[in-house]
Amino acid sequence: MTKTKLRATRIPDTKLILGVTATINALKQNADQFAGAAAMIAKLESVVTPFADATQALANAKTELKRCASVKNAHRKLVEYSWARVANLVEGQARKNPALIPAAGMPATNDPRPVYMTQVLNLRLTPSLNEGEIFARWKFVRRARVYVVEVCTDKVTAPTHWKQHVTTTKARCRLNHSLVSGEKVWVRVRAFGARGPGAWSDLSRLTVP
């Protein structure tokens, strides 16, 4: 005896919705072949509609949560940077009077201050002998753990659509995957350390060989 083959408990929500919807549409088209087709259709529609709505609501909530987290993280970076800058100013004024540090509501320590990443300097691009490949080099940043290199193919003077291209622990890299020969590309680099990233390098542009 031939049986229906369903794996309703083993498939993702979206596939479950699509599967049930396909059954509903098929029953509607072939209603004359099934006894009680109207009742079966009504039953499925009564349960799949609120499930689909709840699934979409959850997806929307996840998207909104990611957006809120991104906004929060951006604000946190600004707070961290601003607080560190104020701490540097307080520290400079407290060299002759260490009591000024707790007076500014900040903890004092004799330990060396953590190193913040500086801007990557002297980014240079040179064409490779290989088609679709560029060499990138820049000045080493002290205590950098990794460098992130981004590429943009915008044809305007103020590029905005950046894509992460490669990460490297060295102050140089090859840019060769996804580059198109004859295309002009923008490149920028920044260093990441124990306290987060530094500023992006100045932009550099080159025609891919």
C-alpha positions as CSV (number, residue, x, y, z in Angstrom):
1,M,0.0,0.0,0.0
2,T,1.4,3.4,-1.0
3,K,1.6,5.8,1.9
4,T,2.1,9.6,2.2
5,K,5.6,10.6,3.0
6,L,5.7,13.5,5.4
7,R,8.5,14.7,7.6
8,A,6.7,17.5,9.3
9,T,8.8,17.3,12.5
10,R,12.1,17.4,10.6
11,I,11.9,20.4,8.3
12,P,12.4,24.1,8.9
13,D,9.4,26.4,9.5
14,T,9.5,27.9,6.0
15,K,9.6,24.5,4.3
16,L,6.7,23.4,6.5
17,I,4.6,26.4,5.5
18,L,5.5,25.8,1.8
19,G,4.6,22.1,2.0
20,V,1.2,22.7,3.7
21,T,0.4,25.5,1.2
22,A,1.2,23.2,-1.7
23,T,-1.2,20.6,-0.3
24,I,-3.9,23.2,0.1
25,N,-3.5,24.4,-3.5
26,A,-3.4,20.9,-4.8
27,L,-6.6,19.9,-2.9
28,K,-8.4,23.0,-4.2
29,Q,-7.4,22.1,-7.8
30,N,-8.4,18.4,-7.4
31,A,-11.3,18.8,-4.9
32,D,-13.6,16.6,-6.9
33,Q,-11.2,13.7,-6.4
34,F,-11.2,13.7,-2.6
35,A,-14.1,13.2,-0.2
36,G,-14.3,15.9,2.4
37,A,-11.8,18.1,0.5
38,A,-13.4,21.3,1.7
39,A,-13.1,20.2,5.3
40,M,-9.4,19.2,4.9
41,I,-8.6,22.6,3.2
42,A,-10.4,24.5,5.9
43,K,-8.5,22.6,8.6
44,L,-5.1,23.2,7.1
45,E,-5.8,26.9,6.4
46,S,-7.0,27.5,10.0
47,V,-3.7,26.3,11.4
48,V,-1.1,27.3,8.8
49,T,-2.2,30.9,8.5
50,P,-1.5,31.8,12.2
51,F,1.7,29.7,12.1
52,A,2.9,31.6,9.0
53,D,2.1,34.9,10.7
54,A,4.0,34.0,13.8
55,T,6.9,32.8,11.8
56,Q,7.1,36.1,9.9
57,A,6.7,38.0,13.2
58,L,9.7,36.1,14.6
59,A,11.8,36.8,11.6
60,N,10.9,40.5,11.8
61,A,11.8,40.5,15.5
62,K,15.2,38.9,14.8
63,T,15.9,41.5,12.1
64,E,15.0,44.3,14.4
65,L,17.1,42.8,17.2
66,K,20.1,42.7,14.9
67,R,19.5,46.3,14.0
68,C,19.2,47.4,17.6
69,A,22.3,45.5,18.5
70,S,24.2,47.1,15.6
71,V,23.0,50.6,16.7
72,K,23.9,49.8,20.3
73,N,27.4,48.6,19.4
74,A,28.0,51.7,17.3
75,H,27.1,53.9,20.2
76,R,29.2,51.8,22.6
77,K,32.3,52.4,20.3
78,L,31.7,56.1,20.5
79,V,31.4,56.0,24.3
80,E,34.5,53.9,24.7
81,Y,36.5,56.2,22.4
82,S,35.3,59.4,24.1
83,W,35.9,58.0,27.6
84,A,39.4,56.9,26.6
85,R,40.1,60.4,25.2
86,V,38.9,62.1,28.4
87,A,41.0,59.6,30.4
88,N,44.1,60.6,28.4
89,L,43.4,64.3,29.1
90,V,42.9,63.6,32.8
91,E,46.1,61.5,32.9
92,G,48.1,64.3,31.3
93,Q,46.9,66.7,34.0
94,A,47.5,64.2,36.8
95,R,51.2,63.7,36.1
96,K,52.1,66.1,38.9
97,N,49.0,65.3,41.0
98,P,47.8,61.7,40.8
99,A,44.9,62.5,43.1
100,L,43.2,64.1,40.1
101,I,42.5,60.7,38.6
102,P,40.1,59.5,41.3
103,A,38.8,63.0,41.5
104,A,37.6,62.5,37.9
105,G,35.8,59.4,38.9
106,M,38.3,57.1,37.3
107,P,40.3,54.2,38.7
108,A,44.1,54.7,39.0
109,T,46.7,52.1,38.3
110,N,50.5,51.9,37.8
111,D,50.1,49.2,35.1
112,P,51.0,50.2,31.5
113,R,48.0,51.4,29.6
114,P,46.7,49.2,26.8
115,V,47.7,50.1,23.3
116,Y,45.0,51.5,21.1
117,M,45.4,50.9,17.4
118,T,46.5,53.8,15.3
119,Q,45.5,54.5,11.7
120,V,47.1,52.3,9.1
121,L,49.5,54.5,7.1
122,N,51.3,54.3,3.8
123,L,48.9,51.9,2.0
124,R,50.4,51.1,-1.4
125,L,48.9,49.1,-4.2
126,T,51.0,47.5,-7.0
127,P,49.8,45.4,-9.9
128,S,50.8,41.7,-10.0
129,L,52.1,39.9,-13.0
130,N,49.1,37.6,-12.6
131,E,45.8,38.7,-14.2
132,G,43.2,39.8,-11.6
133,E,45.7,40.2,-8.8
134,I,46.9,43.2,-6.8
135,F,49.6,43.4,-4.1
136,A,48.8,45.6,-1.0
137,R,51.4,46.8,1.5
138,W,51.2,49.2,4.5
139,K,53.1,50.4,7.5
140,F,53.2,47.9,10.4
141,V,51.0,48.9,13.4
142,R,52.4,48.1,16.8
143,R,50.6,45.3,18.6
144,A,48.1,44.8,15.8
145,R,46.6,41.3,16.0
146,V,45.1,41.3,12.6
147,Y,44.4,43.6,9.6
148,V,41.1,43.8,7.8
149,V,41.3,44.7,4.1
150,E,38.2,46.0,2.3
151,V,37.6,46.5,-1.4
152,C,35.1,48.7,-3.2
153,T,34.3,48.9,-7.0
154,D,32.4,52.2,-6.9
155,K,33.2,54.5,-9.7
156,V,32.6,57.7,-7.7
157,T,35.2,59.7,-5.8
158,A,33.6,58.9,-2.4
159,P,33.1,55.1,-2.4
160,T,30.6,53.7,0.0
161,H,29.9,50.0,-0.9
162,W,32.8,48.4,0.8
163,K,33.2,44.6,1.1
164,Q,35.6,42.7,3.4
165,H,38.1,41.1,1.1
166,V,40.7,39.5,3.3
167,T,42.1,39.4,6.8
168,T,45.8,39.0,7.5
169,T,48.3,39.1,10.4
170,K,51.0,40.6,8.1
171,A,51.3,44.2,6.8
172,R,50.8,43.0,3.3
173,C,48.5,40.7,1.3
174,R,47.5,39.6,-2.1
175,L,44.1,40.7,-3.5
176,N,43.1,38.2,-6.1
177,H,39.7,36.6,-5.5
178,S,36.7,38.2,-7.1
179,L,38.8,41.0,-8.7
180,V,38.1,41.6,-12.4
181,S,40.9,42.5,-14.8
182,G,40.6,46.0,-16.1
183,E,38.4,47.2,-13.3
184,K,39.4,50.0,-11.0
185,V,39.1,49.2,-7.3
186,W,39.4,51.2,-4.1
187,V,41.2,49.6,-1.1
188,R,41.4,50.5,2.6
189,V,42.9,48.7,5.6
190,R,42.6,49.0,9.4
191,A,44.3,47.2,12.3
192,F,42.6,45.3,15.1
193,G,44.2,44.9,18.5
194,A,43.2,43.9,22.1
195,R,41.2,47.1,22.4
196,G,39.4,46.9,19.1
197,P,40.1,48.5,15.7
198,G,41.9,51.6,14.7
199,A,41.0,54.1,12.0
200,W,40.8,53.1,8.4
201,S,43.8,54.0,6.2
202,D,43.6,56.6,3.5
203,L,42.0,55.2,0.4
204,S,44.1,53.8,-2.5
205,R,42.9,53.0,-6.0
206,L,44.4,50.9,-8.8
207,T,43.3,49.3,-12.0
208,V,43.3,45.5,-11.7
209,P,45.9,44.0,-14.2
